Amino acid sequence: MSRTFAYVRSTVGQTTEDQIREIEGAGFKVDRRRVVSETVSGSSAIARRPGFQQLLNRLEQDDILIVTKLDRLGRDAIDVSSTVAKLAELGVRVHCLTLGGVDLTSAAGRMTMGVINHVAQFERDLLIERTNSGLERAKASVDGKKNKDHGTSSRRGDAAHVSGVPMSDRHALSIVSRLTAAATPTGPVVARRSTAEASDQRRENYA
């Protein structure tokens, strides 16, 4: 004998009573002991919803599961498709009120799930595309930084090798040049000394 279960989900600050009334208003008679309710974000994957995982342990072949919306079965098309497939393997019929109460495991339901599966595949392909695009951007960013660092090092190297003289040698030459300048009289001093020596020589000649 089949049993009918209902799974209702709400977020913090909301209630599931409206969903239960909606299910009853659609003609489904569900024993309150078989209504599984939990408060969890819709962005959580079905595997991260403890209430639903406990429900899976209770479900048996020929049982019926009622939900008001598809997002009760997963956070996205991929999750929903996987959940319905798992329930179908268990022999559980799944009815979604927003889809006219159709059994998602029936012929009409499988056609609907075919569209959902196409959307799920699109989401998978888009996710792969975005992931690859992100990896390419990250790689380009790293390569660009390496090239920039290499260019900076090259410019520093060029500045350090003016006229083919490495920076270390230029520093040494600069020190030698300063020491030589301090030890060698400047041009005017040498000129004055030469003039004085010439005058002394002339006086000696006259004498």
Backbone bond lengths (Angstrom), bond angles and torsions (degrees), N, CA, C in turn:
res aa  C-N    CA-C-N  psi(-1)  N-CA   C-N-CA  omega(-1)  CA-C   N-CA-C  phi
1 M - - - 1.466 - - 1.522 109.20 -
2 S 1.331 114.83 128.72 1.467 118.88 -177.86 1.523 111.39 -75.70
3 R 1.292 114.17 151.64 1.468 121.05 176.84 1.526 108.11 -119.39
4 T 1.313 115.78 152.43 1.467 120.28 -179.62 1.514 109.66 -112.60
5 F 1.339 114.83 126.28 1.466 121.57 178.18 1.532 108.84 -116.41
6 A 1.295 115.37 157.72 1.469 121.11 174.69 1.522 107.97 -131.13
7 Y 1.309 114.71 136.65 1.467 119.54 176.15 1.524 108.04 -116.80
8 V 1.318 115.27 120.01 1.467 120.70 179.96 1.518 108.66 -124.06
9 R 1.314 114.93 140.77 1.466 120.39 -177.35 1.518 109.69 -133.36
10 S 1.320 115.04 143.73 1.467 120.31 176.42 1.518 108.88 -140.52
11 T 1.318 115.03 165.49 1.462 120.07 175.08 1.521 108.64 -100.07
12 V 1.309 116.19 173.76 1.462 121.19 -178.30 1.530 110.43 -58.18
13 G 1.337 115.91 132.31 1.465 120.60 178.31 1.517 113.62 90.38
14 Q 1.350 118.08 -2.63 1.458 121.84 178.93 1.520 110.19 -113.22
15 T 1.323 115.87 168.41 1.456 121.30 179.17 1.521 110.08 -122.30
16 T 1.336 115.89 156.24 1.469 120.65 -179.61 1.530 112.04 -99.35
17 E 1.312 118.01 0.98 1.461 121.08 -176.90 1.523 112.32 -60.21
18 D 1.324 117.37 -38.50 1.466 120.11 179.63 1.523 110.94 -61.76
19 Q 1.321 116.70 -38.30 1.464 120.51 179.74 1.531 110.88 -67.26
20 I 1.332 116.03 -39.53 1.462 119.99 179.42 1.529 110.13 -64.99
21 R 1.328 117.17 -42.51 1.472 120.60 178.34 1.527 110.78 -64.99
22 E 1.341 115.99 -36.86 1.470 119.96 178.48 1.521 110.99 -63.66
23 I 1.324 116.62 -40.77 1.464 121.40 179.01 1.533 110.17 -65.18
24 E 1.314 116.85 -44.46 1.465 121.02 178.98 1.525 110.59 -66.28
25 G 1.335 116.14 -36.83 1.464 120.06 179.26 1.520 112.51 -67.17
26 A 1.333 117.27 -22.78 1.467 121.47 179.04 1.523 111.44 -83.39
27 G 1.344 117.06 -0.37 1.464 120.81 175.82 1.504 115.07 99.09
28 F 1.320 117.86 5.93 1.457 120.48 179.53 1.535 109.70 -92.94
29 K 1.310 115.60 127.82 1.459 120.97 178.19 1.521 108.51 -98.65
30 V 1.317 114.64 112.44 1.463 119.58 -176.48 1.520 109.35 -121.37
31 D 1.316 115.31 123.90 1.469 120.67 175.03 1.524 107.61 -63.27
32 R 1.316 115.97 132.57 1.471 120.26 -178.01 1.523 112.14 -57.90
33 R 1.309 117.14 -23.94 1.471 120.29 177.74 1.528 111.04 -72.23
34 R 1.338 115.93 -15.27 1.454 119.89 -179.61 1.527 111.50 -108.61
35 V 1.299 115.82 15.65 1.465 120.39 173.52 1.526 107.66 -96.38
36 V 1.305 115.53 115.76 1.469 120.79 -179.30 1.527 107.42 -100.86
37 S 1.324 115.58 118.10 1.463 121.21 -177.63 1.519 109.76 -122.94
38 E 1.317 115.28 139.32 1.462 119.02 175.75 1.521 110.69 -150.15
39 T 1.307 114.32 154.40 1.469 121.72 178.51 1.516 108.19 -105.78
40 V 1.316 114.99 110.28 1.464 120.39 -177.51 1.525 108.50 -156.55
41 S 1.314 116.35 150.24 1.463 121.13 -179.70 1.527 111.13 -66.38
42 G 1.327 115.55 142.60 1.452 120.63 177.65 1.518 112.83 -66.65
43 S 1.330 116.96 -16.15 1.468 120.55 178.84 1.527 112.06 -81.40
44 S 1.337 116.15 -5.69 1.466 120.02 178.69 1.521 110.34 -80.51
45 A 1.314 116.56 134.56 1.456 120.93 177.10 1.521 109.46 -63.78
46 I 1.325 117.10 154.17 1.461 121.04 -177.25 1.528 111.62 -59.43
47 A 1.334 116.34 -30.92 1.465 120.39 179.67 1.520 112.06 -68.74
48 R 1.343 116.90 -17.10 1.460 121.38 -179.70 1.526 112.00 -102.09
49 R 1.314 116.63 16.96 1.467 121.36 177.67 1.527 108.32 -109.54
50 P 1.321 118.07 99.75 1.464 122.38 -174.82 1.530 113.19 -56.33
51 G 1.343 115.80 -40.29 1.461 119.01 -178.89 1.515 111.95 -61.58
52 F 1.324 116.90 -42.08 1.460 119.95 -179.43 1.525 110.64 -69.60
53 Q 1.325 117.34 -37.22 1.463 120.08 178.52 1.525 110.72 -64.27
54 Q 1.329 118.21 -36.11 1.462 121.21 175.95 1.524 110.41 -67.70
55 L 1.352 116.04 -36.37 1.459 120.65 177.64 1.530 110.56 -62.32
56 L 1.337 117.04 -42.02 1.464 120.77 179.15 1.528 111.48 -57.40
57 N 1.320 116.57 -35.29 1.462 121.03 -179.81 1.529 112.28 -70.87
58 R 1.333 116.20 -20.93 1.469 120.87 -178.55 1.531 112.65 -92.29
59 L 1.320 116.41 -25.16 1.459 120.54 -175.12 1.524 112.50 -71.41
60 E 1.341 114.53 142.28 1.460 121.14 178.16 1.532 109.50 -130.89
61 Q 1.326 115.90 171.35 1.458 120.55 179.67 1.533 110.90 -58.29
62 D 1.334 115.46 139.98 1.469 125.16 179.84 1.527 113.14 76.95
63 D 1.328 117.77 0.36 1.464 119.36 174.91 1.529 109.55 -71.78
64 I 1.321 116.19 161.87 1.471 122.36 179.63 1.516 108.52 -120.61
65 L 1.328 115.66 134.59 1.468 120.99 176.99 1.528 108.50 -118.11
66 I 1.327 115.81 129.45 1.466 121.61 -179.99 1.530 109.48 -112.63
67 V 1.326 115.53 132.48 1.476 121.43 172.60 1.528 107.45 -133.09
68 T 1.313 116.12 152.66 1.464 119.53 -179.65 1.523 112.27 -82.17
69 K 1.338 116.66 -34.36 1.458 121.32 -178.28 1.524 110.07 -137.51
70 L 1.337 114.84 157.72 1.464 119.45 179.86 1.519 112.64 -64.02
71 D 1.349 116.54 -32.11 1.468 118.03 -176.72 1.529 112.20 -68.45
72 R 1.350 116.60 -6.87 1.466 119.15 173.13 1.525 110.50 -71.94
73 L 1.332 115.71 -17.67 1.471 120.64 -176.74 1.524 113.01 -101.19
74 G 1.316 117.99 3.53 1.464 120.43 179.54 1.507 111.39 165.58
75 R 1.318 115.65 168.16 1.462 120.32 -176.59 1.520 112.62 -86.48
76 D 1.362 117.31 -19.15 1.468 121.05 179.38 1.521 108.88 -153.38
77 A 1.328 116.22 -179.80 1.463 120.67 -176.98 1.524 111.74 -60.28
78 I 1.320 116.95 -37.14 1.465 120.61 179.58 1.523 110.45 -63.09
79 D 1.323 116.02 -45.99 1.460 122.01 -178.73 1.525 110.94 -65.56
80 V 1.333 116.45 -44.08 1.468 121.27 -179.68 1.519 110.37 -62.20
81 S 1.322 117.08 -46.74 1.457 121.65 -179.76 1.522 111.44 -58.65
82 S 1.329 115.72 -43.30 1.465 120.63 179.99 1.527 111.10 -65.45
83 T 1.334 116.71 -39.80 1.466 121.43 -178.71 1.524 111.18 -66.13
84 V 1.336 116.57 -46.36 1.468 120.58 -179.80 1.522 110.43 -63.10
85 A 1.334 117.01 -39.15 1.462 120.87 178.96 1.532 110.48 -63.09
86 K 1.322 116.56 -40.44 1.465 120.67 179.87 1.534 110.60 -66.60
87 L 1.342 116.70 -41.15 1.465 120.77 179.23 1.533 110.57 -66.35
88 A 1.335 116.39 -38.30 1.459 120.42 178.36 1.523 110.52 -63.37
89 E 1.326 117.39 -37.99 1.465 121.46 177.85 1.527 110.84 -63.14
90 L 1.330 116.81 -32.15 1.460 121.68 179.00 1.530 111.69 -78.70
91 G 1.344 115.54 -10.54 1.467 119.10 -178.14 1.514 112.63 83.69
92 V 1.326 116.31 21.41 1.464 122.15 -178.81 1.523 109.68 -96.16
93 R 1.316 116.79 131.67 1.461 121.52 176.40 1.526 108.69 -87.62
94 V 1.325 115.59 136.18 1.469 120.96 -174.87 1.526 109.28 -119.11
95 H 1.323 116.87 122.30 1.459 122.23 179.17 1.525 109.67 -112.83
96 C 1.322 115.23 131.49 1.475 121.43 178.30 1.533 108.05 -117.37
97 L 1.326 116.26 121.16 1.462 120.73 -174.75 1.523 112.82 -65.83
98 T 1.328 118.56 -37.64 1.465 120.52 -178.21 1.529 112.11 -68.91
99 L 1.338 116.77 -12.90 1.466 121.13 176.24 1.529 110.25 -105.14
100 G 1.322 115.68 27.33 1.463 120.29 178.00 1.514 113.19 79.87
101 G 1.332 117.09 14.37 1.457 120.47 179.34 1.507 113.49 75.70
102 V 1.346 116.49 12.43 1.462 120.15 -178.52 1.525 111.00 -64.63
103 D 1.347 114.77 144.55 1.460 120.56 175.53 1.525 107.75 -76.74
104 L 1.294 116.98 116.51 1.473 121.15 -175.61 1.517 112.92 -69.04
105 T 1.336 117.23 -11.60 1.462 119.92 178.25 1.529 111.55 -98.38
106 S 1.343 117.88 -2.11 1.462 122.35 178.71 1.524 110.01 -83.72
107 A 1.343 117.01 179.74 1.466 121.06 179.82 1.523 110.53 -60.75
108 A 1.349 116.08 -47.43 1.464 120.21 179.79 1.532 110.07 -66.28
109 G 1.315 114.64 -38.31 1.455 118.96 179.30 1.518 112.38 -67.03
110 R 1.340 115.62 -37.53 1.470 119.26 178.74 1.526 111.00 -65.80
111 M 1.339 115.84 -33.79 1.461 119.00 176.27 1.529 109.67 -64.58
112 T 1.332 115.55 -43.10 1.468 119.98 177.29 1.526 110.34 -62.66
113 M 1.335 115.18 -43.16 1.459 119.35 179.45 1.519 111.02 -66.51
114 G 1.348 116.80 -26.85 1.467 119.52 176.73 1.513 110.64 -61.72
115 V 1.347 115.81 -41.56 1.474 120.26 177.07 1.526 109.71 -65.03
116 I 1.328 115.49 -43.75 1.472 120.18 179.78 1.528 110.42 -62.91
117 N 1.340 115.88 -38.58 1.466 119.57 179.14 1.525 111.29 -64.93
118 H 1.347 115.72 -36.71 1.466 118.99 176.82 1.528 109.95 -63.98
119 V 1.329 115.94 -41.54 1.469 120.25 177.20 1.520 109.80 -63.31
120 A 1.343 115.91 -41.53 1.466 120.33 178.96 1.524 111.02 -61.15
121 Q 1.348 116.14 -42.75 1.461 119.97 178.53 1.515 110.77 -64.29
122 F 1.345 115.60 -38.77 1.464 120.13 177.20 1.526 110.11 -61.27
123 E 1.332 116.14 -42.07 1.469 120.14 179.22 1.526 110.44 -64.60
124 R 1.332 116.57 -39.91 1.473 119.79 178.21 1.528 110.60 -62.40
125 D 1.349 115.29 -48.03 1.465 119.77 -179.43 1.523 111.03 -62.08
126 L 1.344 115.59 -40.43 1.462 119.81 179.75 1.520 110.84 -65.70
127 L 1.335 115.80 -39.24 1.466 120.33 178.45 1.522 110.55 -63.52
128 I 1.341 116.49 -43.93 1.469 120.69 178.36 1.522 110.27 -62.96
129 E 1.341 115.58 -43.00 1.465 120.06 -179.73 1.519 111.36 -62.39
130 R 1.334 116.28 -44.17 1.466 120.22 179.36 1.516 111.21 -65.93
131 T 1.341 115.78 -39.02 1.465 119.89 179.12 1.526 110.69 -63.02
132 N 1.349 115.89 -47.46 1.466 119.92 179.37 1.525 111.39 -63.30
133 S 1.341 115.75 -39.59 1.461 119.89 178.98 1.520 110.52 -63.39
134 G 1.339 115.78 -41.69 1.461 119.91 178.65 1.520 111.92 -63.97
135 L 1.336 116.11 -40.10 1.469 120.09 178.69 1.523 110.80 -64.77
136 E 1.340 116.23 -39.65 1.464 119.89 179.06 1.522 111.42 -65.63
137 R 1.351 116.52 -41.34 1.468 119.83 177.97 1.514 111.14 -64.04
138 A 1.333 115.76 -41.15 1.465 119.87 179.28 1.527 110.74 -63.71
139 K 1.337 115.95 -42.47 1.476 120.25 179.44 1.521 110.62 -64.62
140 A 1.351 116.06 -42.21 1.468 120.12 179.71 1.518 110.64 -63.88
141 S 1.346 116.06 -37.48 1.458 120.25 179.43 1.522 111.32 -65.20
142 V 1.343 115.49 -42.04 1.477 120.35 179.21 1.522 110.32 -66.31
143 D 1.353 116.64 -44.17 1.464 120.44 179.62 1.517 111.09 -63.51
144 G 1.343 116.33 -39.69 1.465 120.19 178.97 1.509 111.65 -63.90
145 K 1.323 116.77 -39.02 1.462 120.82 178.89 1.522 110.62 -66.52
146 K 1.356 115.63 -39.27 1.459 119.25 178.74 1.523 110.39 -63.89
147 N 1.344 116.27 -43.50 1.467 120.07 179.68 1.521 111.29 -63.86
148 K 1.337 115.94 -39.09 1.461 120.46 179.39 1.517 110.91 -64.49
149 D 1.359 114.81 -44.26 1.463 119.31 178.82 1.517 110.53 -63.84
150 H 1.349 116.82 -38.22 1.457 120.53 179.56 1.524 110.64 -66.05
151 G 1.352 115.84 -39.79 1.462 119.87 179.08 1.519 111.71 -65.52
152 T 1.332 116.45 -38.95 1.469 120.75 178.53 1.514 110.48 -64.62
153 S 1.351 115.42 -42.29 1.463 119.29 179.02 1.517 110.82 -63.84
154 S 1.350 115.87 -38.43 1.461 119.13 -179.98 1.509 111.07 -65.38
155 R 1.358 116.39 -41.70 1.470 119.03 179.00 1.519 111.02 -64.05
156 R 1.330 115.64 -38.96 1.466 118.72 177.77 1.527 109.96 -64.21
157 G 1.336 114.68 -39.16 1.462 118.22 179.24 1.508 111.44 -64.90
158 D 1.369 116.88 -38.99 1.461 120.00 179.26 1.517 110.88 -64.70
159 A 1.331 115.67 -41.38 1.471 119.13 -179.36 1.515 111.26 -66.90
160 A 1.332 114.97 -28.56 1.469 118.78 -177.57 1.516 112.92 -83.96
161 H 1.352 117.83 -6.03 1.455 121.17 -179.16 1.525 110.84 -124.65
162 V 1.305 115.80 56.84 1.451 120.90 177.50 1.517 109.11 -69.87
163 S 1.338 116.62 130.31 1.469 122.45 -179.02 1.513 111.76 55.05
164 G 1.338 116.49 29.91 1.461 119.86 176.64 1.507 113.33 77.17
165 V 1.345 118.91 7.78 1.465 121.37 -178.44 1.512 108.72 -102.28
166 P 1.320 118.68 116.86 1.458 121.48 -179.97 1.518 110.79 -59.03
167 M 1.339 116.33 157.67 1.464 121.48 -177.76 1.520 111.31 -59.43
168 S 1.332 116.42 -40.85 1.466 118.86 -179.02 1.526 111.06 -62.50
169 D 1.366 116.51 -41.69 1.473 120.42 179.57 1.521 110.91 -69.56
170 R 1.337 116.25 -37.05 1.473 119.43 178.22 1.512 110.54 -62.44
171 H 1.327 116.53 -38.70 1.455 120.26 178.79 1.528 110.35 -64.47
172 A 1.327 114.89 -42.51 1.474 118.62 178.99 1.520 111.13 -64.48
173 L 1.336 117.12 -42.61 1.465 121.45 179.01 1.517 111.17 -62.97
174 S 1.352 115.21 -36.48 1.462 119.15 179.51 1.523 110.73 -63.98
175 I 1.354 115.10 -42.18 1.470 118.60 178.83 1.525 110.66 -64.20
176 V 1.331 115.98 -45.17 1.475 120.54 179.20 1.517 110.32 -60.13
177 S 1.332 115.83 -41.67 1.466 120.15 -179.51 1.509 111.09 -62.39
178 R 1.357 117.07 -42.13 1.463 119.89 -179.72 1.528 110.77 -66.76
179 L 1.344 116.30 -41.18 1.465 119.47 179.19 1.526 111.20 -64.13
180 T 1.326 116.24 -39.37 1.466 121.08 179.52 1.512 111.16 -65.90
181 A 1.328 115.14 -40.97 1.462 119.76 179.02 1.513 110.84 -63.78
182 A 1.335 117.61 -37.41 1.472 120.39 -179.76 1.510 111.34 -71.28
183 A 1.344 116.36 -32.38 1.465 119.65 -177.62 1.504 112.98 -86.41
184 T 1.338 117.78 -18.76 1.464 121.95 -176.97 1.510 109.81 -106.49
185 P 1.379 119.78 129.47 1.461 122.60 178.71 1.517 109.87 -60.11
186 T 1.308 114.90 149.09 1.452 119.96 179.64 1.508 109.98 -72.34
187 G 1.311 117.49 169.22 1.462 122.66 -177.01 1.518 113.82 -55.45
188 P 1.330 121.51 -53.41 1.466 123.57 -178.46 1.511 112.73 -58.87
189 V 1.363 116.89 -38.12 1.467 119.52 179.68 1.517 109.84 -63.66
190 V 1.349 114.78 -45.22 1.465 118.83 179.08 1.513 110.07 -61.40
191 A 1.318 118.28 -39.66 1.466 122.32 -179.43 1.507 110.61 -64.28
192 R 1.374 117.53 -43.87 1.469 120.29 -179.81 1.521 110.12 -64.41
193 R 1.348 116.26 -40.30 1.458 119.53 -179.82 1.523 110.36 -64.50
194 S 1.310 117.80 -40.04 1.465 121.07 179.59 1.521 110.92 -65.13
195 T 1.333 117.19 -39.44 1.475 120.92 179.28 1.517 110.82 -65.03
196 A 1.349 117.37 -42.83 1.470 120.45 179.83 1.525 111.09 -63.93
197 E 1.345 116.48 -40.17 1.461 119.51 -179.87 1.525 110.71 -65.32
198 A 1.356 115.93 -36.97 1.483 119.48 179.32 1.528 110.80 -66.30
199 S 1.339 117.95 -38.50 1.468 121.07 179.36 1.516 110.67 -65.45
200 D 1.330 116.46 -42.40 1.457 119.85 178.25 1.522 110.73 -61.27
201 Q 1.293 117.38 -38.75 1.464 120.63 -178.91 1.533 110.06 -65.95
202 R 1.367 118.03 -39.11 1.442 120.74 -178.80 1.538 109.75 -66.55
203 R 1.370 115.71 -41.93 1.460 117.59 179.57 1.533 110.64 -61.06
204 E 1.293 116.69 -39.38 1.457 119.99 179.09 1.533 110.36 -62.56
205 N 1.321 116.80 -39.76 1.460 120.67 -179.60 1.553 110.77 -64.63
206 Y 1.339 116.61 -42.69 1.472 119.85 -179.89 1.541 111.02 -65.60
207 A 1.287 113.66 -33.85 1.453 117.02 -179.15 1.517 109.67 -69.12
